[in-house]
Amino acid sequence: MKRVLITGAGGFVGARLARHLLAHPPAPWGGAPALTLTDQYPLPADLAADPRVTAVIGPLGDQAALFASGFDAVFHLASAVSGECELDFELGLRSNLDGTRILLEGLRQAGNQPTVVFSSSIAVYGPDPGLTMPAVVDEDTLPAPQTSYGTHKLMCEYLIADYTRKGFIDGRSARLMTVAVRPGKPNGAASSFFSGIIREPLAGVEAVCPVDPSTAHPIASPQSTVLSLVGLMTAPRDVLKRRLAVTLPAVNVTVAQMLDALERVAGPAVRARVRFEHDARLAGIVANWPRAAKATTATDVLGFPGDASFDAIIQQYIDDMRLAGQTATALKGLA
Amino acid sequence: MKRVLITGAGGFVGARLARHLLAHPPAPWGGAPALTLTDQYPLPADLAADPRVTAVIGPLGDQAALFASGFDAVFHLASAVSGECELDFELGLRSNLDGTRILLEGLRQAGNQPTVVFSSSIAVYGPDPGLTMPAVVDEDTLPAPQTSYGTHKLMCEYLIADYTRKGFIDGRSARLMTVAVRPGKPNGAASSFFSGIIREPLAGVEAVCPVDPSTAHPIASPQSTVLSLVGLMTAPRDVLKRRLAVTLPAVNVTVAQMLDALERVAGPAVRARVRFEHDARLAGIVANWPRAAKATTATDVLGFPGDASFDAIIQQYIDDMRLAGQTATALKGLA
């Protein structure tokens, strides 16, 4: 039985990934894994209660011995988010850079060359007046992060590439797109509103969009993101070659197109709950982000499916809420 | 009086830089600086005896309080070299990554936004089968380091860019070319032979070249390197924009062209002391290095002069040895 670790497993993507691995273990694993889930916050109840799950709750920096205990596969998702890291510089260094170093050192000590999928981010890209950010970023685009979050993610990509080159791990970095629609409350990520302008109107609540309707951005659904992470974990090493940072598939979409999709899926009354109120600080951050991304390796070489459309991304959220029995709250705004 | 720090000041480039700053302080500094020189090894005697110099000898990691003491300008040259870092993975992380972090944190604590020139390296470049390494690398080339040394240098470039973006320092990274001709003994750098095949024949000693005559590489003299570092320190911020990693000027030259230059400058008897003996391990490392580099910002925008030719680089070494009174040893092989 494969020993598999997920860091940040209490988070939105981490918990979904854990459930997916238990229900649909990748074929090469030959069955459901022994799953160790670590997070600084408690796990969702279903995962905490699952007999196949070992939960380790506490700061990443305290888990050096755990990391050295001989996992076969590791998904490293634990991370402070972009907004937090801009406000608290030391938190970003500690959580996202030092935390990853402690993990990698533990895996090196274990000596069994585990396969590691690292959740990097589209935030590694940014405008650079020495160049011009291309209209569509891809894996050949020179990274120029404009946040501490993106800086630390990029540094970790290169560190993971070097641990891989040295044979300590078999590492793969996934540049995650903005994941939407996220359930629950807004979080500290500057990209949080991309979920908010869909989630709140569906719940019958008014939402404020802080950027112009023409703002474009690559977005992926949680399910597409999970499938990409699993696909990257089981991708043959020789297909990846030395190209360790892979841009994940996304739907490239403007805010106006997102709201058109919301109207198609949920009706004009839902869309009407979104109003525009320009936030200069936030719009300034978003202006430094790529407007579109191309997933060359993930789509053309590895064949990851991605999302069919932004309509499908909204529908996935609605279906998830129905499955979770949250129609009376999360979908209160649907006729 | 400007308070200026050089780390790695006991090294070949560091000591030359220190002497240069004392003899020819940059005009904007309004006179010779108060110079603090730190190194893990003792300084050369002339610098240790200079009343304008404060020497701090010890590991970089022990100097956190020094770094926070309010320097106006910092040249960060301290570094374990490439060969050492490949042999001792932890040394590379400790010296080149953690050492730089301790320096940057000290400078941030000081709170006076010092100007920082960081010595990065051409080792950030490498072949990447997802791309092809271009025939001539420049600042638009996607870095793909193939050593731990190059990995850590690149990580520090991005960290310095983020400290700069946040306003903690005014940082500039210089990608140093291979510096030759180095005096003294071979060191642990895989590029050491580029100096050896000039230095040893001039001293009347046979030299072994471990790579083919067609091997090409960008090389800069120590004086050109020092002038570039000082030029980058005083370059206007707005000219650099956000482009913080600058490739320094170099002479792009093959080993055969280097030996032709040696013959022109020192005669056929000197050249005849070089014999070729292929070293597969070393040639394999060198094959991953750029064959030529273009210093777009340094040459076209900042106007750094660079070296006129490889002949001039050899002549600089001969002149240096004559000035140092080492004709009987270092230039013993000259007629």
Interface residues (C-beta under 8 A of the other chain):
Chain A: F89 L93 R101 D128 P129 G130 L131 E139 D140 T141 L142 A144 P145 Q146 S148 T151 L154 M155 Y158 L159 A161 D162 R165 K166 K241 R242 R243 T297
Chain B: F89 L93 R101 D128 P129 G130 L131 E139 D140 T141 L142 A144 P145 Q146 S148 T151 L154 M155 Y158 L159 A161 D162 R165 K166 K241 R242 R243 T297
